[in-house]
Amino acid sequence: MKIHLPDAIVGGDDVVLGILKTYKTIAVVGLSSNGERASFGVAEYMQRVGYRIIPVNPNETEVLGERAYARLEDIPEQVDVVDVFRRAEEVPAVAESAIRIGAKVLWMQLGIENGGAAERARAAGLVVVENACLLVEHKRRRS
């Protein structure tokens, strides 16, 4: 896991715990309605433990009982965390969208890293997490 903090933020003891406690609305880019996909399992878990999940996938109309949006820019409410389930080469466009909508965190799921996108988002004031699973990190910090 790599964590990139904006210059204005001083890292605390556990940045990920801070993210999980502070931010409750998660837009999941690439969320599929296929229950066998990792995106579905992670989003279902996060929803079950109290997070608001907003699906972002142009091929879906609804996932987990929530309306799906084609793009981050189409979401009519504030998004805290943008959780990315897309290939690394698609992350720069997602990062730009996350910046445009005023997200606080860009989170790239396990196996996803893009240094350029991470640096761009960090420079714009977002906390960036690369190569980490929200579900795994949440379970590690449950008390």
C-alpha positions as CSV (number, residue, x, y, z in Angstrom):
1,M,0.0,0.0,0.0
2,K,1.2,3.5,-0.9
3,I,-0.3,6.6,0.7
4,H,0.2,10.1,-0.7
5,L,-0.7,13.0,1.4
6,P,-1.3,16.6,0.2
7,D,1.2,19.1,1.5
8,A,-1.4,20.7,3.8
9,I,-2.0,17.4,5.7
10,V,0.4,16.0,8.2
11,G,0.2,12.2,8.5
12,G,-1.3,10.9,11.7
13,D,-0.7,7.6,13.2
14,D,-3.1,5.8,10.8
15,V,-4.2,7.8,7.8
16,V,-6.4,4.9,6.5
17,L,-8.3,4.8,9.9
18,G,-8.8,8.5,9.6
19,I,-10.3,8.1,6.1
20,L,-12.6,5.3,7.2
21,K,-13.8,7.3,10.3
22,T,-14.2,10.6,8.5
23,Y,-15.6,9.9,5.0
24,K,-18.8,7.9,4.6
25,T,-19.8,8.4,0.9
26,I,-17.9,6.2,-1.5
27,A,-18.3,6.4,-5.3
28,V,-17.1,3.0,-6.7
29,V,-15.8,3.4,-10.2
30,G,-16.2,0.2,-12.1
31,L,-18.8,-1.3,-9.7
32,S,-20.4,-4.3,-11.3
33,S,-23.8,-5.9,-10.5
34,N,-22.1,-9.3,-11.0
35,G,-21.9,-10.8,-7.5
36,E,-18.7,-12.7,-8.4
37,R,-16.7,-9.5,-9.1
38,A,-14.4,-8.1,-6.5
39,S,-16.0,-4.7,-6.9
40,F,-19.4,-6.1,-5.9
41,G,-18.1,-7.9,-2.8
42,V,-16.2,-4.8,-1.6
43,A,-19.0,-2.4,-2.2
44,E,-21.6,-4.8,-0.6
45,Y,-19.4,-5.1,2.5
46,M,-18.8,-1.4,2.8
47,Q,-22.6,-0.7,2.4
48,R,-23.4,-3.3,5.0
49,V,-21.1,-1.7,7.6
50,G,-22.7,1.7,7.1
51,Y,-21.1,3.5,4.1
52,R,-23.1,5.2,1.3
53,I,-22.1,3.4,-1.9
54,I,-22.6,5.2,-5.3
55,P,-22.0,2.9,-8.3
56,V,-20.2,4.5,-11.3
57,N,-20.4,2.3,-14.4
58,P,-21.9,3.3,-17.7
59,N,-23.0,-0.3,-18.3
60,E,-25.2,-0.5,-15.1
61,T,-28.4,1.2,-14.1
62,E,-28.6,0.0,-10.5
63,V,-26.2,-1.9,-8.2
64,L,-26.9,-2.9,-4.6
65,G,-30.2,-0.9,-4.7
66,E,-28.4,2.3,-5.6
67,R,-28.7,4.2,-8.9
68,A,-25.6,3.8,-11.1
69,Y,-24.1,6.8,-12.8
70,A,-22.0,6.8,-16.0
71,R,-19.5,9.3,-14.7
72,L,-18.4,10.8,-11.4
73,E,-19.5,14.2,-12.7
74,D,-23.1,12.9,-13.0
75,I,-23.5,12.2,-9.3
76,P,-25.8,14.9,-7.8
77,E,-24.3,14.7,-4.3
78,Q,-21.0,15.2,-2.6
79,V,-18.6,12.2,-2.9
80,D,-15.9,11.8,-0.2
81,V,-14.0,8.8,-1.5
82,V,-13.5,7.6,-5.1
83,D,-12.7,3.9,-5.0
84,V,-11.3,2.7,-8.3
85,F,-11.8,-0.7,-9.8
86,R,-10.3,0.1,-13.3
87,R,-7.1,-0.8,-15.0
88,A,-4.1,1.4,-14.0
89,E,-4.0,3.1,-17.4
90,E,-7.6,4.3,-16.8
91,V,-6.8,5.9,-13.5
92,P,-5.6,9.3,-14.8
93,A,-9.0,10.2,-16.2
94,V,-10.7,9.0,-13.0
95,A,-8.3,11.1,-10.9
96,E,-9.1,14.2,-13.0
97,S,-12.8,13.5,-12.5
98,A,-12.3,13.0,-8.7
99,I,-10.5,16.4,-8.6
100,R,-13.3,18.1,-10.6
101,I,-16.0,16.8,-8.2
102,G,-14.2,17.8,-5.1
103,A,-13.6,14.3,-3.7
104,K,-11.3,14.1,-0.7
105,V,-9.7,10.7,-1.3
106,L,-8.7,8.8,-4.4
107,W,-8.4,5.1,-3.5
108,M,-6.9,2.6,-6.0
109,Q,-7.9,-1.0,-5.1
110,L,-5.5,-3.9,-4.6
111,G,-3.2,-4.3,-7.6
112,I,-3.9,-0.8,-9.0
113,E,-1.1,1.8,-9.0
114,N,-0.5,4.9,-11.2
115,G,2.1,7.2,-9.9
116,G,1.3,10.1,-12.3
117,A,-2.4,10.0,-11.4
118,A,-1.5,9.8,-7.7
119,E,0.8,12.8,-7.9
120,R,-1.7,14.8,-9.8
121,A,-4.5,14.1,-7.3
122,R,-2.2,14.7,-4.3
123,A,-1.1,18.0,-5.8
124,A,-4.8,18.9,-6.1
125,G,-5.3,18.3,-2.4
126,L,-6.6,14.7,-2.3
127,V,-5.3,11.9,-0.1
128,V,-4.3,9.1,-2.4
129,V,-4.1,5.4,-1.5
130,E,-2.7,2.9,-4.1
131,N,-2.8,-0.9,-4.1
132,A,-5.0,-1.4,-1.1
133,C,-8.5,-3.0,-0.6
134,L,-11.1,-0.9,1.3
135,L,-12.7,-4.1,2.7
136,V,-9.4,-5.5,3.9
137,E,-8.3,-2.2,5.5
138,H,-11.7,-1.8,7.2
139,K,-11.6,-5.3,8.6
140,R,-8.1,-4.7,10.0
141,R,-9.2,-1.7,11.9
142,R,-12.5,-2.9,13.3
143,S,-12.7,-2.8,17.0
